[in-house]
């Protein structure tokens, strides 16, 4: 429920101000949808602000065509709605988008699209959050509206902005060659017959390299740092599912040793391919630094066959070439930057110490979902959709408890005791 106030109200308000009778959720990706659905089940009204013109814009606009969920579907479903039975174990990009659209429809989630949040701050005088958003769609022309509410849910997630590396000469290469971030890469068809350097060897880098090879390109993949590569499945069982099962009975360090052993058995000595394993285990790195292990979908076989070349770090680019850390110079037609994403929270959330400078909650999982003064965070656990779903349920119950307490009937005159914004003002 949203209440638009009159200009005659006190100086807290400006002409373009809306009171939100419930939480303000910033972001309509899977995390934001999960929170909205959890609030809906608690009977709490809400507003979702989304800068794009659709839900899950990362999946709809910034992913490549061949992408599938990297984990089995049971680990990627949102609260209160499993994937359809006919979906494969690893749903495609299109299937996941359809699932999210059905999810939004089921829980009657209707975000305000084309509203980019410019700032959000807590007003200690009023005890409310003030969220300033600019209209970017439907001819809004950047008109700003300030949304005021008691709760703020930050659901912009870990992948809000593309990361572009600062490599000398990259702009010079761009003058004569094609440079794209993986967010803008769709298919290797456009690169058929071309020499392409993929900068980055995470899941995206590996899969894009494989896709380029499938389409007749000549990819080289930069592997600068040590990285864990695990088989996606072991004897028909998901490696991730196996790890989850083992973690119920064994300490993390021992599960890490088992995963590394399985990788050696099923994938062999990757050092011969130019891929070094980190000293720390895959789960330890994931928990402490957010570094996700790579699940092999077939790229290693192409590396062994020579169809994908592994190269060390790049020291500089020039027109039509790249100079590598080992002194070699390779000729190139294009560069794909599989250099990841980052949180954008520090750019707009003001005056709080709940998030660190990198845009993540300072308190580690599972306690990083709730701050002070009605501030919540979802989608920052570095544990994928399962972590986001767990936090979304916690947030829904936490806000729902307060909401129900303050809106329940009482015996006092007036029938209801309600400290929601509509009464305060």
Secondary structure as GFF3:
##gff-version 3
##sequence-region A 1 425
A	DSSP	beta_strand	2	4	.	.	.	ID=ss1
A	DSSP	beta_strand	17	20	.	.	.	ID=ss2
A	DSSP	beta_strand	23	26	.	.	.	ID=ss3
A	DSSP	alpha_helix	30	42	.	.	.	ID=ss4
A	DSSP	beta_strand	46	49	.	.	.	ID=ss5
A	DSSP	alpha_helix	57	61	.	.	.	ID=ss6
A	DSSP	three_ten_helix	73	75	.	.	.	ID=ss7
A	DSSP	alpha_helix	93	106	.	.	.	ID=ss8
A	DSSP	beta_strand	115	123	.	.	.	ID=ss9
A	DSSP	beta_strand	128	135	.	.	.	ID=ss10
A	DSSP	beta_strand	144	149	.	.	.	ID=ss11
A	DSSP	beta_strand	152	154	.	.	.	ID=ss12
A	DSSP	beta_strand	161	162	.	.	.	ID=ss13
A	DSSP	alpha_helix	170	176	.	.	.	ID=ss14
A	DSSP	beta_strand	178	181	.	.	.	ID=ss15
A	DSSP	three_ten_helix	182	184	.	.	.	ID=ss16
A	DSSP	three_ten_helix	188	191	.	.	.	ID=ss17
A	DSSP	beta_strand	195	199	.	.	.	ID=ss18
A	DSSP	alpha_helix	203	214	.	.	.	ID=ss19
A	DSSP	beta_strand	218	222	.	.	.	ID=ss20
A	DSSP	beta_strand	229	231	.	.	.	ID=ss21
A	DSSP	beta_strand	233	234	.	.	.	ID=ss22
A	DSSP	beta_strand	237	238	.	.	.	ID=ss23
A	DSSP	alpha_helix	239	247	.	.	.	ID=ss24
A	DSSP	alpha_helix	252	267	.	.	.	ID=ss25
A	DSSP	three_ten_helix	270	273	.	.	.	ID=ss26
A	DSSP	alpha_helix	282	289	.	.	.	ID=ss27
A	DSSP	beta_strand	294	296	.	.	.	ID=ss28
A	DSSP	alpha_helix	299	305	.	.	.	ID=ss29
A	DSSP	beta_strand	308	311	.	.	.	ID=ss30
A	DSSP	beta_strand	314	318	.	.	.	ID=ss31
A	DSSP	beta_strand	321	324	.	.	.	ID=ss32
A	DSSP	beta_strand	329	331	.	.	.	ID=ss33
A	DSSP	beta_strand	334	337	.	.	.	ID=ss34
A	DSSP	beta_strand	341	342	.	.	.	ID=ss35
A	DSSP	alpha_helix	345	348	.	.	.	ID=ss36
A	DSSP	beta_strand	375	377	.	.	.	ID=ss37
A	DSSP	alpha_helix	384	407	.	.	.	ID=ss38
A	DSSP	alpha_helix	421	424	.	.	.	ID=ss39
###
